Amino acid sequence: MTSQHIQRVIDQFENLSPNSIDALVALYSEDAFFKDPFNEVKGHAEIKHIFSHMFTQVNNPRFAIKNTLENGSHACLIWEFIFQLKQSPEINQVIRGCTWMTFDEESLITEHRDYWDAAEELYEKIPVLGALMRWLKKRARQ
């Protein structure tokens, strides 16, 4: 794995569009494993579905990679996911998280694991659910 390959991954994520999903998925091995707080899938078809579905669920989704860490066949991408909820398209939402990736000897992604706090980064931003999540968080601190 080279830094040049990581840069290709970053470029694909930062320029992701419905038309470029196939190019992103081509960076994954055929049997790659993908996991985030909502999904756990394996293979190109399922990974493609996750990214395609993202464009139907929110408006103007995009990733901004803020930092990277590399170690041999592993990399960590620190990112912000910026989007607008369908019910409030005028307000940018931001989810902050990181992705742990493992690469094979051909520099293809074999494991993609996203880490982010769904409660803080997403649920608290949804009008009715957000109030409940903030109340639960406050109660847990007492």
C-alpha positions as CSV (number, residue, x, y, z in Angstrom):
1,M,0.0,0.0,0.0
2,T,1.3,3.4,-0.8
3,S,0.3,6.9,0.2
4,Q,-0.6,7.5,-3.5
5,H,-3.3,4.8,-3.1
6,I,-4.7,6.4,0.0
7,Q,-4.9,9.7,-1.9
8,R,-7.0,7.9,-4.6
9,V,-9.3,6.7,-1.9
10,I,-9.6,10.2,-0.4
11,D,-10.2,11.7,-3.9
12,Q,-13.0,9.3,-4.5
13,F,-14.7,10.0,-1.2
14,E,-14.3,13.8,-1.4
15,N,-15.7,13.8,-5.0
16,L,-18.3,11.1,-4.5
17,S,-21.5,11.5,-6.6
18,P,-24.1,9.1,-7.9
19,N,-22.1,8.9,-11.1
20,S,-18.8,8.0,-9.4
21,I,-20.0,5.3,-7.0
22,D,-18.7,2.5,-9.3
23,A,-15.2,4.1,-9.3
24,L,-15.2,4.1,-5.5
25,V,-16.5,0.5,-5.3
26,A,-13.7,-0.5,-7.7
27,L,-11.2,0.4,-4.9
28,Y,-12.7,-2.5,-2.8
29,S,-11.8,-6.2,-3.1
30,E,-14.7,-8.3,-4.4
31,D,-15.4,-9.7,-0.9
32,A,-14.7,-6.5,1.1
33,F,-16.4,-6.1,4.5
34,F,-18.1,-2.8,5.3
35,K,-19.6,-1.9,8.7
36,D,-21.0,1.4,10.1
37,P,-23.5,2.1,12.8
38,F,-26.4,1.0,10.5
39,N,-25.0,-1.5,8.1
40,E,-22.8,-4.6,8.0
41,V,-22.4,-6.0,4.5
42,K,-19.9,-7.8,2.3
43,G,-19.1,-7.5,-1.4
44,H,-19.3,-4.9,-4.1
45,A,-23.1,-5.0,-4.7
46,E,-23.9,-4.4,-1.0
47,I,-21.3,-1.7,-0.6
48,K,-22.5,0.1,-3.8
49,H,-26.1,-0.1,-2.4
50,I,-25.0,1.7,0.8
51,F,-23.5,4.6,-1.1
52,S,-26.3,4.8,-3.6
53,H,-28.9,4.8,-0.8
54,M,-27.1,7.7,0.9
55,F,-27.9,9.9,-2.1
56,T,-31.7,9.1,-1.7
57,Q,-31.8,9.7,2.1
58,V,-30.2,13.1,2.4
59,N,-29.6,16.1,0.2
60,N,-26.1,17.0,-1.1
61,P,-24.0,14.5,0.9
62,R,-20.3,15.0,0.8
63,F,-17.2,13.9,2.7
64,A,-14.4,16.1,3.8
65,I,-11.3,14.2,4.8
66,K,-9.6,16.1,7.6
67,N,-6.7,13.8,8.5
68,T,-5.2,10.4,7.7
69,L,-3.1,7.9,9.6
70,E,-1.3,5.1,7.8
71,N,0.4,2.0,9.1
72,G,1.4,-0.7,6.7
73,S,-1.7,-2.3,5.3
74,H,-4.0,-0.1,7.4
75,A,-5.3,3.5,7.2
76,C,-7.6,5.6,9.3
77,L,-9.4,8.5,7.6
78,I,-10.7,11.2,9.9
79,W,-13.7,12.9,8.2
80,E,-16.7,15.1,8.3
81,F,-19.9,14.1,6.5
82,I,-21.8,17.2,5.4
83,F,-25.4,17.0,4.2
84,Q,-28.9,18.5,4.6
85,L,-31.9,16.6,6.0
86,K,-34.8,16.3,3.5
87,Q,-37.1,18.1,6.0
88,S,-34.7,21.1,6.4
89,P,-32.7,21.4,3.2
90,E,-31.5,24.9,4.1
91,I,-29.4,23.7,7.1
92,N,-26.1,21.9,6.8
93,Q,-25.7,19.0,9.1
94,V,-22.2,17.6,10.0
95,I,-21.3,14.1,11.3
96,R,-17.8,13.7,12.5
97,G,-16.2,10.3,12.5
98,C,-13.4,8.1,11.2
99,T,-13.0,5.1,8.9
100,W,-10.6,2.2,9.6
101,M,-9.5,0.5,6.4
102,T,-7.4,-2.6,5.7
103,F,-5.8,-3.2,2.3
104,D,-4.7,-6.4,0.6
105,E,-1.5,-6.9,-1.3
106,E,-3.1,-5.4,-4.4
107,S,-4.0,-2.2,-2.4
108,L,-7.7,-3.0,-2.5
109,I,-9.8,-2.3,0.5
110,T,-10.7,-5.5,2.3
111,E,-12.2,-4.0,5.4
112,H,-14.0,-0.6,5.8
113,R,-15.3,0.2,9.3
114,D,-16.8,3.5,10.2
115,Y,-16.8,4.8,13.7
116,W,-19.1,7.7,14.7
117,D,-21.6,8.3,17.5
118,A,-25.1,7.9,15.9
119,A,-26.8,9.4,19.0
120,E,-24.8,12.6,19.2
121,E,-24.1,13.1,15.5
122,L,-27.4,12.1,14.0
123,Y,-30.3,11.4,16.4
124,E,-29.9,14.6,18.4
125,K,-30.3,16.6,15.2
126,I,-33.7,15.1,14.3
127,P,-36.5,17.4,15.8
128,V,-38.6,15.2,18.0
129,L,-36.1,12.4,18.5
130,G,-33.3,14.9,19.2
131,A,-35.2,16.3,22.3
132,L,-35.5,12.7,23.6
133,M,-31.9,11.9,23.0
134,R,-30.7,15.1,24.7
135,W,-32.9,14.3,27.7
136,L,-31.6,10.7,27.9
137,K,-28.0,12.0,27.7
138,K,-28.7,14.5,30.5
139,R,-30.3,11.8,32.7
140,A,-27.3,9.5,32.1
141,R,-24.9,12.2,33.4
142,Q,-26.8,12.6,36.7
